[in-house]
Amino acid sequence: MIEVDSADPAFKDPTKFIGPVYAKADADRLAQEKGWIFKQDGDKWRRVVASPQPKRIFELRPIKWLLERNTIVIAAGGGGIPTAYEQGAKRKLVGVECVIDKDLASELLARELDADLFVMLTDADAVYVDWGKPTQKAIRRASPAALGALSFAAGSMGPKVDAACKFASATGKRAAIGALADLGRIIAGEAGTTVSTQETGIVHAPA
């Protein structure tokens, strides 16, 4: 379970698509019946919910306990279970209809565990500028400031870049993004994209 703030600005502007697509008439009917919010996704409509910032991971102590005993722990999957303290009640947790970004949840987990290195593995072998264009270039190393100044797709690489920059800036340690098959080389700094406060700009991978 992960705590979110019920006053997070994200609740005033839901953006995270969930569920199937609907025709406009069906979306309007469901919005009326259930109070759901819909936004256009291509030529169809989908429900959107808020994606607030994660504040705290409640099961951190048992996660640490397991790690200290050399256990592989799977945690914060899908961004974790969003909860918040009920307003007006004394320390009563309730579920919240929202989606926590999985990369930001993982960054919070890595930071609170005092991880030496935070790695996000994906199907891309690195972070690219001009992705999908003839001019695309892989980024090998970058400072959080330099990488954070670039623009990446909100539905794919954007959250990973945000999480990597946040971890590196907050801890002074390395964060990395790359492909699962390259994990060993990513740890060694030979593959993927490494984000570190030790860097002063952006270094592209050899063409």
N, C-alpha and C positions, 0 to 999 in steps of 0.2 A: 504493500500500500504506500502511496506517495501523496503527501499533502500538497494541496494547491490553495491559493487564496481566493475565496469566493468574491473578493472585490477586484480581482485581476482584470485589467482593461480588456483582455481577450474575450470576456463574456459579453461585452457590449458590441463586439464585431466578430461573430463566429466565422471561421474560415476553413476549418478542416472538413473535407468531404468524407462522408461515411455512407455505407449502404448502397443500394441499387440506384439506377437512374429512372426518372419518371418523365412522362409527358407533362406539359404545363398544367393541364386540367387536373391530373391526378395529384400533382404537387400542391396545387392550390387547395384541393379537397383535404389532403393530409395535414396541411398547415392549419386549416380551419378546425379539423377534428382533434388533432394532437398537440397543436401549438408549436409544431416543428418549424424551423427556419430553412428555407431552400435558396440555393443560388444556382445560376446557370453553369453547366459543365458541358461545353461543346454546344450541341443543339438540344440537349436534354437538361433535366433539372435533378439535383441531388441534395439531400439533407446536409446541412453543415452544423458543426458544433464548435465550441470554443477550444482553443489549444493553449491553456495557461502555462506559465512557467512552473516547473516543479520546485517545491520548497524544501521538502524533507522526506527521507525514506524511513518509514517506521520500523522496518525489520532490519535495520543496519546492524544492531548488536548480534543477532544470530548469524547474519552473513559474515561478520568479522570472526565470530567464534568458529564457524565452519572453515573459513580460510586459514585460520591459525592451525587447524588440524589437517591441512593439506587436502581439503575437499574442493572439487570443482563445483562452483556455485552458479546456477543460472538464475538471474534476478533482473527485475525491471523490464521484463519482456513486454514488447508492445507499448512501452512507456509506463507500465505499471498500472495499478488500480487507483484512479483518482478519488481522493477523499478530502473533506474539509470539515472544520469544526462548525457545528450548527450554531447559528446566531441565536443568542438568548438562552442557550443551554450550557450547562457546566461541563466542559471538556467532553462533549458528545460528538463522535465522528459520524459523518454520513457520507454516502456515495454521491458523486457529482457526475452529471452527464456532460462529459467532455473527453477529449483525447490528449494525453500528454505526449509530446514528441519523444520518440524512443531515443534519439541521439542526445537530446538535452537531459533525459532521465539517466542515460548511461554516463554522461559527463558528470552529473551530480554524484552518482554512485562512485565513479573513479576518484573524484575529488575528496569525498567523505571517507573513502578507504585509504587515502594518502597513497594512491597508486604511483608507481615510478614512471609508467608510460600508459597512455590512453590510446588504444587502437580501435578504429572503426573499420570493419571489413565489409566490402561491398562487391558488386560485380564489375566495377570500374577499377583499372589498375592504378589510377592516380586522380588527382583533381586537375582538370584541364581548363585553360582559357580558350575561348572560341570553340567550345565543344560542338562537334558535328560539322564544323566548317573546315575548308582546306587549310586554314591558318591555325588550326588547333595545336596547342602546345601543352605538354604535361608539366606540372609544377613539381619539382623535386623537394625544394625546401622553401619556407616562407616565414616571415614574422607574422604574428597575429594582426598587427596593424595593417601591413601590406595586403595580406590575404583578405582581411575583413573589409577592405576598401573596394574589393571586386564584387561583381554581382553574379549570383548563381541561382539556378532554378529552385524555387521554394519547395517543389514536390520531389526533389531528388537530392542533389548535392548541397543545396543551400543550408539545411539544418545541420549536416555533418560539418561543414565549414564553420558555422556558428559555434557548434559545440567544441570543435578543436581549438578555435581561437579563444574561447572562454576558458577552457582548461589550461592552456599554455599561459595565458595572461594571469590567471588567478594563482597558479602554482609555481610558475617558472620552470616547469617540466615539459617534456615533449608530448605532443599528440600527433597521431598519424592516421592517414586514410589510404586504403589500398585494397587489393584483391586478396581473398583468402589464400589462394595458392602461393602468394608471395610473402606470407606472414614472416618467415624467417628473415628474408631480405629487408622487409619493412622495419623490423626490430633493429636490424643492423644499419638502417638508414640508407640502404642501397636500392630500395624500390618504394613505390607509393609516394605520398606527399607527407612530409614531416613539417609540423608547425612548432616553432620554438622562439622564445624571446631572445635566444642567442643569435638569431638571424636579424639582418637589418633591412631586408627587402625580399625580393622573389628570385629564386634560382630555378631556371627551367631545366628539365631533363634533356640529355643529349638527343638530338633528332635521330 
